[in-house]
Amino acid sequence: MRAWIERLRRERGQGLSEYAIIVALVAIASIVIVTAFGDQIREIFFKSGQRLAGENEAKIEDQVSPKEGSVKQGLDDWN
């Protein structure tokens, strides 16, 4: 009986360790994605918020402009 209880405890500890590793990997992946695509994500959320507020498209484009010397890129630029 004691052997069965010890085995159950070891398996539970192993599951917790695996869960912690998965959570850490998801956190690291999220940080990398936000770092790489942060500006595009910020622009998408800004435009979405402006559209929900009722702003027209021309006014939104005037407020969101690329940084000096940078080129605005879309999905077509990566082909």
N, C-alpha and C positions, 0 to 999 in steps of 0.2 A: 504494500500500500504506500509506504514512504517513497519507494522508488518511482511509483507512478506520479506522486505529488511533485517530486523533484524534477521529473521529466517535464511536467506541465509548466512549472516555473521557468525552466530553461527555455522552453519554446515561447513563452510569453515575452521573456526578455529579448529573445532573438527577433520577434516581430516588432517590438518597440524600436530596436536598433535599426531595422530595415526601414521602418516608417520615418525615423529621424534622418536617415540618409536621403530618402526620397524628398522629404521636405527641404533639406539643404540644397539638393540639386535643382529643385524647382525655384528656390529663392535665387540661386546663382544665375540660372537661365533668365529669370525675370530681370535681374539687374543688367545683364549683358544686353538684352533686347531693348530695354528702356534707354540704356546708354547709346546704343547704336542708332535707334530710331526715335529718340526723344523729341527732336524738333518736328518731325513729320507728325508724330502722335499729338503733340501740343497744337499744331496747326489744325489738324482734323477736329479736335475737341473745340477749339476756338471757333472754327467755322460752323460747327454743328450748333453750338450755343447761340451764335449770332442768328442763324437761320431760325432756331426755335423762338428767339426774341422778336423775329419779324423783320430783321434787317435784309435789304436787298443784296443781290450778288455783287454789284459794282462797288458798293460801300465796303463789303467784306474784303474784296480784293485790294482796295486801297489801304485797309488797315493791316493786312498781312502782306509784308513784302520781304523778299530775301535779303540776307545780310549783304553788306557792301562787298562787291567782288565775287559773290557766289552766284551760281547759276541754278535756277529753279529746275528740278528734275522730276520727271514723272515715270510711270512704268514703261512708257515707250522708249525712254532713253537707255534702258538696260537690255534691249534686244540686240 
